[in-house]
Structures are given as C-alpha cells and as structure tokens.
Amino acid sequence: MTGLFLLQLFLYFPEDKSEYIPATFWMLLFLVLTVLTFRWIVRVSKRQEEKTKEFEEEINRERQQQKQ
C-alpha cells in the first residue's frame, strides 16, 4: 500500500499538453544521437575486422613462406 502511494508522488500529468513538447524534442534528439552512435560503432568495428583479416592473411602467408 505504501509503495503505491510513493509512486503517485512522482507521477505528473500536466493539464497543459504543450508541456510535453520539450520532452518530446529531447527524446527525439537523444534517439537520433543513439542511432548515429550505434551506426558509427558498427562502421568502426567493420574497419577493425577488415584490418584484422588482412593482418591474419599476412601472417598466414609468412608462415607458408617459412615452411617452404
């Protein structure tokens, strides 16, 4: 019973719905920044993967040359 009362203290639904506009703006801004950051991380990860594959191929070529 006390938990329900505590939750009601923090709930606020404004009568003037224009108060939602700034919150919506900030939420959209952070959503866009999150998507851009995620795409940037994926792009950097792919570049690192390509570099790692090239390095691995180079090492394998060197090993093959040493065996011959």
Biopython code that builds the backbone (N, CA, C, O; Angstrom):
import numpy as np
from Bio.PDB.StructureBuilder import StructureBuilder

atoms = [
    (1, "MET", "N", (0.827, -1.194, 0.000)),
    (1, "MET", "CA", (0.000, 0.000, 0.000)),
    (1, "MET", "C", (0.867, 1.252, 0.000)),
    (1, "MET", "O", (0.566, 2.217, -0.702)),
    (2, "THR", "N", (1.940, 1.240, 0.783)),
    (2, "THR", "CA", (2.833, 2.391, 0.852)),
    (2, "THR", "C", (3.548, 2.608, -0.473)),
    (2, "THR", "O", (3.777, 3.749, -0.874)),
    (3, "GLY", "N", (3.903, 1.518, -1.160)),
    (3, "GLY", "CA", (4.585, 1.631, -2.449)),
    (3, "GLY", "C", (3.736, 2.345, -3.482)),
    (3, "GLY", "O", (4.246, 3.154, -4.257)),
    (4, "LEU", "N", (2.441, 2.052, -3.497)),
    (4, "LEU", "CA", (1.533, 2.706, -4.443)),
    (4, "LEU", "C", (1.454, 4.201, -4.161)),
    (4, "LEU", "O", (1.426, 5.007, -5.091)),
    (5, "PHE", "N", (1.419, 4.571, -2.903)),
    (5, "PHE", "CA", (1.383, 5.985, -2.530)),
    (5, "PHE", "C", (2.661, 6.699, -2.970)),
    (5, "PHE", "O", (2.606, 7.829, -3.456)),
    (6, "LEU", "N", (3.803, 6.044, -2.800)),
    (6, "LEU", "CA", (5.070, 6.658, -3.204)),
    (6, "LEU", "C", (5.137, 6.851, -4.715)),
    (6, "LEU", "O", (5.663, 7.863, -5.178)),
    (7, "LEU", "N", (4.622, 5.915, -5.487)),
    (7, "LEU", "CA", (4.599, 6.066, -6.939)),
    (7, "LEU", "C", (3.730, 7.244, -7.366)),
    (7, "LEU", "O", (4.061, 7.949, -8.319)),
    (8, "GLN", "N", (2.640, 7.454, -6.675)),
    (8, "GLN", "CA", (1.748, 8.549, -7.031)),
    (8, "GLN", "C", (2.397, 9.908, -6.781)),
    (8, "GLN", "O", (2.017, 10.892, -7.415)),
    (9, "LEU", "N", (3.356, 9.980, -5.882)),
    (9, "LEU", "CA", (4.034, 11.246, -5.619)),
    (9, "LEU", "C", (4.853, 11.699, -6.822)),
    (9, "LEU", "O", (4.991, 12.900, -7.055)),
    (10, "PHE", "N", (5.399, 10.756, -7.587)),
    (10, "PHE", "CA", (6.285, 11.082, -8.687)),
    (10, "PHE", "C", (5.572, 11.154, -10.032)),
    (10, "PHE", "O", (6.176, 11.583, -11.015)),
    (11, "LEU", "N", (4.324, 10.752, -10.106)),
    (11, "LEU", "CA", (3.584, 10.831, -11.361)),
    (11, "LEU", "C", (3.036, 12.235, -11.539)),
    (11, "LEU", "O", (2.460, 12.820, -10.622)),
    (12, "TYR", "N", (3.229, 12.760, -12.740)),
    (12, "TYR", "CA", (2.742, 14.105, -13.024)),
    (12, "TYR", "C", (2.241, 14.134, -14.452)),
    (12, "TYR", "O", (3.014, 13.925, -15.387)),
    (13, "PHE", "N", (0.974, 14.385, -14.629)),
    (13, "PHE", "CA", (0.378, 14.507, -15.944)),
    (13, "PHE", "C", (-0.172, 15.926, -16.064)),
    (13, "PHE", "O", (-1.205, 16.248, -15.477)),
    (14, "PRO", "N", (0.518, 16.770, -16.823)),
    (14, "PRO", "CA", (0.111, 18.181, -16.876)),
    (14, "PRO", "C", (-1.225, 18.371, -17.597)),
    (14, "PRO", "O", (-1.571, 17.627, -18.515)),
    (15, "GLU", "N", (-1.947, 19.370, -17.161)),
    (15, "GLU", "CA", (-3.198, 19.736, -17.816)),
    (15, "GLU", "C", (-2.895, 20.337, -19.184)),
    (15, "GLU", "O", (-3.583, 20.051, -20.164)),
    (16, "ASP", "N", (-1.863, 21.171, -19.242)),
    (16, "ASP", "CA", (-1.463, 21.811, -20.494)),
    (16, "ASP", "C", (-0.541, 20.855, -21.244)),
    (16, "ASP", "O", (0.611, 20.664, -20.853)),
    (17, "LYS", "N", (-1.043, 20.261, -22.315)),
    (17, "LYS", "CA", (-0.290, 19.237, -23.045)),
    (17, "LYS", "C", (0.913, 19.812, -23.795)),
    (17, "LYS", "O", (1.749, 19.049, -24.277)),
    (18, "SER", "N", (1.020, 21.143, -23.905)),
    (18, "SER", "CA", (2.181, 21.736, -24.570)),
    (18, "SER", "C", (3.451, 21.522, -23.744)),
    (18, "SER", "O", (4.555, 21.715, -24.254)),
    (19, "GLU", "N", (3.312, 21.133, -22.497)),
    (19, "GLU", "CA", (4.481, 20.830, -21.679)),
    (19, "GLU", "C", (5.181, 19.551, -22.139)),
    (19, "GLU", "O", (6.317, 19.286, -21.745)),
    (20, "TYR", "N", (4.508, 18.768, -22.963)),
    (20, "TYR", "CA", (5.136, 17.555, -23.499)),
    (20, "TYR", "C", (6.093, 17.859, -24.654)),
    (20, "TYR", "O", (6.932, 17.023, -24.990)),
    (21, "ILE", "N", (5.980, 19.031, -25.261)),
    (21, "ILE", "CA", (6.788, 19.354, -26.445)),
    (21, "ILE", "C", (8.291, 19.324, -26.152)),
    (21, "ILE", "O", (9.024, 18.669, -26.893)),
    (22, "PRO", "N", (8.785, 19.998, -25.111)),
    (22, "PRO", "CA", (10.229, 19.919, -24.848)),
    (22, "PRO", "C", (10.700, 18.495, -24.554)),
    (22, "PRO", "O", (11.777, 18.093, -24.994)),
    (23, "ALA", "N", (9.907, 17.745, -23.824)),
    (23, "ALA", "CA", (10.292, 16.362, -23.515)),
    (23, "ALA", "C", (10.360, 15.529, -24.785)),
    (23, "ALA", "O", (11.263, 14.706, -24.938)),
    (24, "THR", "N", (9.421, 15.733, -25.690)),
    (24, "THR", "CA", (9.423, 15.009, -26.960)),
    (24, "THR", "C", (10.635, 15.396, -27.791)),
    (24, "THR", "O", (11.278, 14.537, -28.396)),
    (25, "PHE", "N", (10.950, 16.691, -27.823)),
    (25, "PHE", "CA", (12.118, 17.160, -28.557)),
    (25, "PHE", "C", (13.391, 16.485, -28.047)),
    (25, "PHE", "O", (14.182, 15.964, -28.832)),
    (26, "TRP", "N", (13.579, 16.500, -26.736)),
    (26, "TRP", "CA", (14.805, 15.914, -26.169)),
    (26, "TRP", "C", (14.850, 14.401, -26.382)),
    (26, "TRP", "O", (15.915, 13.836, -26.631)),
    (27, "MET", "N", (13.699, 13.756, -26.284)),
    (27, "MET", "CA", (13.674, 12.316, -26.505)),
    (27, "MET", "C", (14.059, 11.990, -27.945)),
    (27, "MET", "O", (14.834, 11.063, -28.181)),
    (28, "LEU", "N", (13.529, 12.737, -28.909)),
    (28, "LEU", "CA", (13.877, 12.516, -30.312)),
    (28, "LEU", "C", (15.351, 12.824, -30.569)),
    (28, "LEU", "O", (16.018, 12.105, -31.313)),
    (29, "LEU", "N", (15.849, 13.876, -29.961)),
    (29, "LEU", "CA", (17.262, 14.224, -30.126)),
    (29, "LEU", "C", (18.157, 13.087, -29.629)),
    (29, "LEU", "O", (19.087, 12.676, -30.323)),
    (30, "PHE", "N", (17.878, 12.591, -28.445)),
    (30, "PHE", "CA", (18.692, 11.502, -27.902)),
    (30, "PHE", "C", (18.525, 10.211, -28.704)),
    (30, "PHE", "O", (19.474, 9.438, -28.834)),
    (31, "LEU", "N", (17.338, 9.975, -29.239)),
    (31, "LEU", "CA", (17.121, 8.803, -30.081)),
    (31, "LEU", "C", (17.973, 8.891, -31.345)),
    (31, "LEU", "O", (18.608, 7.912, -31.738)),
    (32, "VAL", "N", (17.987, 10.055, -31.977)),
    (32, "VAL", "CA", (18.791, 10.245, -33.188)),
    (32, "VAL", "C", (20.275, 10.089, -32.863)),
    (32, "VAL", "O", (21.006, 9.426, -33.598)),
    (33, "LEU", "N", (20.715, 10.695, -31.772)),
    (33, "LEU", "CA", (22.129, 10.565, -31.376)),
    (33, "LEU", "C", (22.494, 9.110, -31.067)),
    (33, "LEU", "O", (23.602, 8.667, -31.368)),
    (34, "THR", "N", (21.575, 8.386, -30.477)),
    (34, "THR", "CA", (21.818, 6.974, -30.178)),
    (34, "THR", "C", (21.975, 6.168, -31.459)),
    (34, "THR", "O", (22.879, 5.340, -31.568)),
    (35, "VAL", "N", (21.100, 6.406, -32.426)),
    (35, "VAL", "CA", (21.174, 5.682, -33.701)),
    (35, "VAL", "C", (22.478, 6.020, -34.427)),
    (35, "VAL", "O", (23.144, 5.128, -34.953)),
    (36, "LEU", "N", (22.845, 7.306, -34.458)),
    (36, "LEU", "CA", (24.089, 7.704, -35.113)),
    (36, "LEU", "C", (25.308, 7.085, -34.432)),
    (36, "LEU", "O", (26.240, 6.642, -35.102)),
    (37, "THR", "N", (25.297, 7.056, -33.113)),
    (37, "THR", "CA", (26.409, 6.449, -32.376)),
    (37, "THR", "C", (26.498, 4.958, -32.664)),
    (37, "THR", "O", (27.591, 4.424, -32.857)),
    (38, "PHE", "N", (25.367, 4.292, -32.693)),
    (38, "PHE", "CA", (25.357, 2.862, -32.978)),
    (38, "PHE", "C", (25.914, 2.581, -34.370)),
    (38, "PHE", "O", (26.714, 1.662, -34.549)),
    (39, "ARG", "N", (25.491, 3.374, -35.358)),
    (39, "ARG", "CA", (25.986, 3.185, -36.729)),
    (39, "ARG", "C", (27.487, 3.454, -36.815)),
    (39, "ARG", "O", (28.201, 2.759, -37.538)),
    (40, "TRP", "N", (27.967, 4.456, -36.084)),
    (40, "TRP", "CA", (29.390, 4.766, -36.064)),
    (40, "TRP", "C", (30.188, 3.603, -35.461)),
    (40, "TRP", "O", (31.242, 3.233, -35.977)),
    (41, "ILE", "N", (29.681, 3.039, -34.379)),
    (41, "ILE", "CA", (30.365, 1.903, -33.744)),
    (41, "ILE", "C", (30.414, 0.721, -34.693)),
    (41, "ILE", "O", (31.445, 0.054, -34.783)),
    (42, "VAL", "N", (29.331, 0.442, -35.401)),
    (42, "VAL", "CA", (29.303, -0.672, -36.353)),
    (42, "VAL", "C", (30.318, -0.426, -37.468)),
    (42, "VAL", "O", (31.030, -1.348, -37.868)),
    (43, "ARG", "N", (30.392, 0.802, -37.971)),
    (43, "ARG", "CA", (31.328, 1.126, -39.048)),
    (43, "ARG", "C", (32.775, 0.944, -38.593)),
    (43, "ARG", "O", (33.585, 0.369, -39.319)),
    (44, "VAL", "N", (33.101, 1.428, -37.403)),
    (44, "VAL", "CA", (34.456, 1.281, -36.873)),
    (44, "VAL", "C", (34.768, -0.193, -36.655)),
    (44, "VAL", "O", (35.883, -0.638, -36.927)),
    (45, "SER", "N", (33.806, -0.939, -36.175)),
    (45, "SER", "CA", (34.002, -2.366, -35.946)),
    (45, "SER", "C", (34.304, -3.100, -37.246)),
    (45, "SER", "O", (35.165, -3.979, -37.279)),
    (46, "LYS", "N", (33.599, -2.745, -38.316)),
    (46, "LYS", "CA", (33.851, -3.395, -39.608)),
    (46, "LYS", "C", (35.249, -3.076, -40.114)),
    (46, "LYS", "O", (35.927, -3.948, -40.658)),
    (47, "ARG", "N", (35.687, -1.828, -39.939)),
    (47, "ARG", "CA", (37.048, -1.460, -40.354)),
    (47, "ARG", "C", (38.080, -2.261, -39.575)),
    (47, "ARG", "O", (39.058, -2.740, -40.149)),
    (48, "GLN", "N", (37.874, -2.406, -38.292)),
    (48, "GLN", "CA", (38.800, -3.178, -37.465)),
    (48, "GLN", "C", (38.802, -4.644, -37.882)),
    (48, "GLN", "O", (39.849, -5.292, -37.881)),
    (49, "GLU", "N", (37.643, -5.162, -38.233)),
    (49, "GLU", "CA", (37.553, -6.547, -38.686)),
    (49, "GLU", "C", (38.344, -6.735, -39.978)),
    (49, "GLU", "O", (39.054, -7.729, -40.127)),
    (50, "GLU", "N", (38.228, -5.793, -40.912)),
    (50, "GLU", "CA", (38.971, -5.900, -42.166)),
    (50, "GLU", "C", (40.481, -5.846, -41.915)),
    (50, "GLU", "O", (41.238, -6.617, -42.506)),
    (51, "LYS", "N", (40.916, -4.938, -41.042)),
    (51, "LYS", "CA", (42.339, -4.844, -40.716)),
    (51, "LYS", "C", (42.837, -6.142, -40.084)),
    (51, "LYS", "O", (43.938, -6.604, -40.382)),
    (52, "THR", "N", (42.020, -6.721, -39.214)),
    (52, "THR", "CA", (42.400, -7.965, -38.555)),
    (52, "THR", "C", (42.516, -9.102, -39.566)),
    (52, "THR", "O", (43.443, -9.908, -39.494)),
    (53, "LYS", "N", (41.574, -9.166, -40.510)),
    (53, "LYS", "CA", (41.641, -10.211, -41.540)),
    (53, "LYS", "C", (42.879, -10.039, -42.410)),
    (53, "LYS", "O", (43.540, -11.023, -42.741)),
    (54, "GLU", "N", (43.203, -8.805, -42.785)),
    (54, "GLU", "CA", (44.403, -8.562, -43.589)),
    (54, "GLU", "C", (45.656, -8.977, -42.820)),
    (54, "GLU", "O", (46.557, -9.603, -43.378)),
    (55, "PHE", "N", (45.705, -8.628, -41.557)),
    (55, "PHE", "CA", (46.851, -8.987, -40.718)),
    (55, "PHE", "C", (46.974, -10.508, -40.597)),
    (55, "PHE", "O", (48.075, -11.056, -40.659)),
    (56, "GLU", "N", (45.851, -11.174, -40.426)),
    (56, "GLU", "CA", (45.840, -12.630, -40.316)),
    (56, "GLU", "C", (46.319, -13.274, -41.630)),
    (56, "GLU", "O", (47.088, -14.235, -41.602)),
    (57, "GLU", "N", (45.875, -12.755, -42.757)),
    (57, "GLU", "CA", (46.314, -13.286, -44.046)),
    (57, "GLU", "C", (47.814, -13.072, -44.243)),
    (57, "GLU", "O", (48.508, -13.940, -44.774)),
    (58, "GLU", "N", (48.299, -11.928, -43.818)),
    (58, "GLU", "CA", (49.728, -11.649, -43.919)),
    (58, "GLU", "C", (50.544, -12.637, -43.079)),
    (58, "GLU", "O", (51.574, -13.142, -43.526)),
    (59, "ILE", "N", (50.083, -12.896, -41.889)),
    (59, "ILE", "CA", (50.782, -13.849, -41.015)),
    (59, "ILE", "C", (50.746, -15.239, -41.634)),
    (59, "ILE", "O", (51.755, -15.945, -41.618)),
    (60, "ASN", "N", (49.603, -15.645, -42.180)),
    (60, "ASN", "CA", (49.496, -16.962, -42.807)),
    (60, "ASN", "C", (50.427, -17.069, -44.018)),
    (60, "ASN", "O", (51.032, -18.118, -44.236)),
    (61, "ARG", "N", (50.550, -15.996, -44.809)),
    (61, "ARG", "CA", (51.472, -16.010, -45.955)),
    (61, "ARG", "C", (52.915, -16.158, -45.491)),
    (61, "ARG", "O", (53.696, -16.900, -46.087)),
    (62, "GLU", "N", (53.256, -15.455, -44.435)),
    (62, "GLU", "CA", (54.622, -15.554, -43.911)),
    (62, "GLU", "C", (54.909, -16.969, -43.404)),
    (62, "GLU", "O", (56.002, -17.495, -43.615)),
    (63, "ARG", "N", (53.946, -17.575, -42.746)),
    (63, "ARG", "CA", (54.130, -18.952, -42.259)),
    (63, "ARG", "C", (54.307, -19.923, -43.419)),
    (63, "ARG", "O", (55.128, -20.839, -43.361)),
    (64, "GLN", "N", (53.516, -19.707, -44.483)),
    (64, "GLN", "CA", (53.631, -20.573, -45.659)),
    (64, "GLN", "C", (55.016, -20.428, -46.308)),
    (64, "GLN", "O", (55.600, -21.416, -46.753)),
    (65, "GLN", "N", (55.529, -19.218, -46.358)),
    (65, "GLN", "CA", (56.849, -18.984, -46.942)),
    (65, "GLN", "C", (57.940, -19.621, -46.085)),
    (65, "GLN", "O", (58.921, -20.137, -46.621)),
    (66, "GLN", "N", (57.784, -19.592, -44.783)),
    (66, "GLN", "CA", (58.789, -20.172, -43.894)),
    (66, "GLN", "C", (58.803, -21.685, -43.994)),
    (66, "GLN", "O", (59.857, -22.304, -43.847)),
    (67, "LYS", "N", (57.634, -22.301, -44.247)),
    (67, "LYS", "CA", (57.555, -23.754, -44.367)),
    (67, "LYS", "C", (58.210, -24.237, -45.657)),
    (67, "LYS", "O", (58.684, -25.372, -45.709)),
    (68, "GLN", "N", (58.248, -23.417, -46.684)),
    (68, "GLN", "CA", (58.782, -23.839, -47.978)),
    (68, "GLN", "C", (60.247, -23.740, -48.008)),
    (68, "GLN", "O", (60.867, -24.056, -49.023)),
]
sb = StructureBuilder()
sb.init_structure("model")
sb.init_model(0)
sb.init_chain("A")
sb.init_seg("    ")
for serial, (resi, resn, name, xyz) in enumerate(atoms, 1):
    if name == "N":
        sb.init_residue(resn, " ", resi, " ")
    sb.init_atom(name, np.array(xyz, "f"), 0.0, 1.0, " ", f" {name:<3s}", serial, name[0])
structure = sb.get_structure()
